[in-house]
């Protein structure tokens, strides 16, 4: 989330630094093959590309001054799902996906406990 804030300000060096920290945490805690680790790795690649594009633009400006051909930078707006996920993490809300079988087992367990309480 911090990396995305820095990206929106075109501060790619800081964005990369924070995303690298996030990637390291995901990798150490969840492993290399976890969805979050892969997502972070892809975002690091994207940030690197943006940083390179910005540096090329700056070099073009220094080289050619006001005659520079400047390509606009592309900023990704996070999806609503991504924003909600980040807010949930910040607030300590975790969603655990359950399969249909898990739901049935949970219902059965709740019913069993209700029956035990009634008797």
N, C-alpha and C positions, 0 to 999 in steps of 0.2 A: 504494500500500500504506500509506503514511504517512497519507494522507487517510482511509482506512478505519479506521485506528486512532483517529484523532481523532474520527471520526463515532461510533464505538462508545462514546466517552467523552462524547458530546453536545457536543463542542467544535467547533461547526460553522464558526466563523470560521477556526480553524486548518486544519480540513479543507478549506475552500474555498481558502485560501491555497496549500496544498500541491497540491491538484488543479489549480488554475490554472497552477502551475508545470509540472506534468506535461502538461497540455493544450498549453501553449506549446511544450514540447519535442517532443511528438508532431506538432504542426502544422508546426513548422519542419523537423523531420527526415523526417517521413513524408508530409506534405501533409494538406490538409483533408478529403480523401475517404477516407483510410485508416481501416480498421476501428477501430484503437486511438484515433485522434483523435475519431471519432464517439462511441465508447464513453465517452471522457473528457468530451466535451461533454454527453452525457446525464447522466453522474454529477454534473457541475457543476449542471445544472438541478435534479436531485434534492436535492443538498445545499442549494441555495438555498431550495427549498421547505421543507425541514426546518428551516432556520435561521429562516425566516419563521414557521413554525408554533410554534417554540420561543419566539420573541419575542412572538407573540400570547398564548401561554400565560403568559409572565412578566408581560405587561401586564395580563392578566385577574387574576392573583394580586395584583399591586400595587393594582389598582382595587377588587377585591371581597374581598381577604383570604381568610379560610378558607372563604368561601362561593363561591369561584371554581369554575367548571365547567371542569375540566382534562381535556383529551383526551390520551390517552397518545401519546407519540411513537412513530413506526414506525422500527425499525432493520432494515436489510437485512443478513442474514447472507450473506457471500460464498459462492458455490457452490464445491464441491470442485474443479471444473475451474479456477475463477478462482484459488483458493489455490495449486494445483499450478503453474499458469502463472506466478504471481508468484514462487514459490520457485525455479522453473527460471530465470527471468530473473535473480534475485538471485545464483544460483549459476553463471550463465553458460551454461546449457544452452538451446540453441535447437533447436526442432523445425522442420524444413523439409518442408512437405507436398509429396509427389511424386505425380504422376499415374501411371497404369498405364503410359503410354508412356515416362515418365521412368525408371520402374523397369526396364522392358525394355531401354532403352538402357544403363542402368547395368550390368545383368547382362551384356549383350553386350560392354561395354567391359572388364569384369572378366575374362570368358572370353578375350577377345582378348589381354589382358595376360598371362594365365596361359599361353596358347599361345606367346607371344613368349618368356617366361621358360624354358619347357620346350625350345624349339628353340635 
